[in-house]
Amino acid sequence: MSSVKDTMGIWSKNPDGNRCAMCGGKNHMGETTYSVDLGESVIVVRNVPARICEVCGEEWIEDGTARELENVVETARKSGSQVEIVAFTR
């Protein structure tokens, strides 16, 4: 599971995003699963695009994707389910 990470500053130091800010390993585009416990419900979003370090496995969700993810989570929260599992789609 992943948490949304603030990429501000990371990409400006490494504009092509090909190196991990944590260990210096090479990053590649992939997918992750994001989960959030809102107290009254748990929301799981699968297939979220992310940069993933090949060495340490650290994951970064880019700003635009994070904004879309917030919308997905808000829509799922409004459904009233205790557990909601959705696929991220663009």
Summary of the structure (lengths in Angstrom):
residues: 90
radius of gyration: 13.9
end to end distance: 20.2
largest distance: 41.6
contacts: 240
relative contact order: 0.24
helix: 22%
strand: 37%
